[in-house]
């Protein structure tokens, strides 16, 4: 009995001890879990701060580190350069603000280089390579109104140079985890160069980066063991280079580097699938043509569609600018021959128009497909669709251009059927008009971030369209003249707005104004009965330059300028040797600020925008003027605003390429937006209303401020360095 009782008591005692131990273990496990979460947050913050401090103050050899660091203060002084806040990374809050700006204004305009959520995580943990972070910051400066960047010219020049100097090229062929970031960095820097008029240096950078991307095998399907968003990011980086390569090759003597048949990976997936990481299968580039794929074509997402249109545009430009001969067994095909390249391209455009919905009203499609239940337009999904439509119309402008067609026929020695030229010229005029209307229609949506202002290639689109309008202003048909004149003014207005952000677009505007004043000499070009091409060499050159993306993006030397005036001006300010030396895997004596930014900011070559209306960047409060003159005038815009548009009393308004359109609408109804915070216009049930930007992880915007209103009175690149 006693023995049994002791045994029972022992069993009971053992059971109680197990429960206590289990309870204590659970409590400890919970506390450790909470501690782990806390330490993770602290670790991420300390990691970023330590990395940030390390990058700004440490001096390391580029041969022993994966990234070379920006020069420290002593180095700058020894080089004779003043110490500047832009010779190091800015504070964390400024970097995070720049991240908001980038994904609001740059993502999918038209390039898609980053998965936003992953990029933000890496940014918070300090895992973004130095060269990429500097290039990323430089790309946002034209849009930001953070007072830290009060001298935007100096900031962009410094960051771009520091980024380029920080890249360590994989000359030894050894691949690393940072290979993707290298090509991302180079593309960002190439865009900065190209849009500032340095097309030569940009051309070299893009070519280099494409070879690196091919060496990194970005043109084939990525490892399927990677998370889908990482696979898609690699695809999108490659397709972004593909688009860039095709766009900058829209000119003479500039062949594309990437061949379509070498692209074996699938086209980009839908933006929502990319964000969420849901795997999605798409077509490859070699399967987009043919009747058997018509159903699949109609379901392509906008980014994939813009990729296809970029390829088609390059083919049209290559043919139209006479960079490709159309050979037949007995000589060269006439354009109207069904076997000719002209007929093939025309057939391709008809195929795309039919199966990709390019004939549908753009605004309706955006509102139906890319507007949330709350009425917010998703600009990341809508922007590539706008871009694809624009490229389609540019293809038609080039293929059916009166000058280009007559020039080809003159070279062949053929006389074209009159009906062929009549239909071609009408198609060219209609395409140019559609292109101008497209840019106006996007403004009519009144969505701040879904606009053509943030993509510099729209400058090329507007210039090509305006050059066509300028020719048809000489038509003997008064109806055509009236329509062409109105469309020309619209395209010029778009160029003025683009020039606020992009120096290359200011060059296009200047070139186009001079072309328009002398266009009377080209009146015979739009007459299909006059097939003889009687033009001087200078005239041919001028006409071609209005269709050549590279040449129109550089400073235009006026014929009236003396040799003394232009003696110090170079179309390609960075010599080839100097650009090449900066690519080599060793340090040079080139100083920060020598990247050929300075000659383009001051001096006689600064574009004259004195005739432009005064613009102020987005959402900067200024005193409401009593004058009725507004920077932008869209005649039909007021009619598109319903009577129920909310009326507010306010003492401030925002005047800028985007906001000024809203001002025109407001003036017609006696209303003002008033708010100094970032504002987006929501579209519900066909009506326009105002709403503050909601909390959205993909469109978060920090309040923007400015300390000196004087810097907002002209394009950022014309500001005097402080």
Secondary structure, 3 states (H helix, E strand, C coil): CHHHHHHHHHHHHHHHHHHHHHHHHHHHHHHHHHHHHHHHHHHHHHHHHHHHHHHHHCCCCCCCCCCCCCCCHHHHHHCCCCCCHHHCCCCHHHHHHHHHHHHHHCCCCCCCCCCHHHHHHHHHHCCCCHHHHHHHHHHHCCCCCCHHHCCHHHHHHHHHHHHHHHCCCCCCCCCCCCHHHHHHHHHHHHHHHHHCCCHHHHHHHHHHHHHHHHHCCCCCCCCCCCCHHHHHHHHHHHHHHHHHHHHHCCCCCCCCCCCHHHCCCECCCCHHHHHHCCCCCCCEHHHCCCHHHHHHHHCCCHHHHHHHHHHHHHHHHHHHCCCCCCEECCEECCCCCCCCHHHHHHHHHHHHHHHCCCCCCHHHHHHHHCECCCCCECHHHHHHHHHHHHHHHHHHHHHCCHHHHHHHHHHHCCCCCHHHHHHHHHHHHHHHHHHHHHHHHHHHCCCCCCCHHHCCHHHHHHHHHHHHHHHHCCCCCHHHHHHHHHHHHHHHHHHHHHHCCCHHHHHHHHHHHHHHHCHHHHHHHHCCCCCCCCCCHHHHHHHHHCCCHHHHCCCCCCCCCCHHHHCCCCCCCCCHHHHHHCCCCCCCCCCCCCCCCHHHCCCCCCCCCCCCCCCCCCCCCEECCCCCCCCCCCCCCHHHCCCCCCCCCCCEECCCCCHHHHHHHHHHHCCCCCCCCCEEEEEECCEEEEEECCCCCCCCCCCCCCCCHHHHCCCHHHCCCC
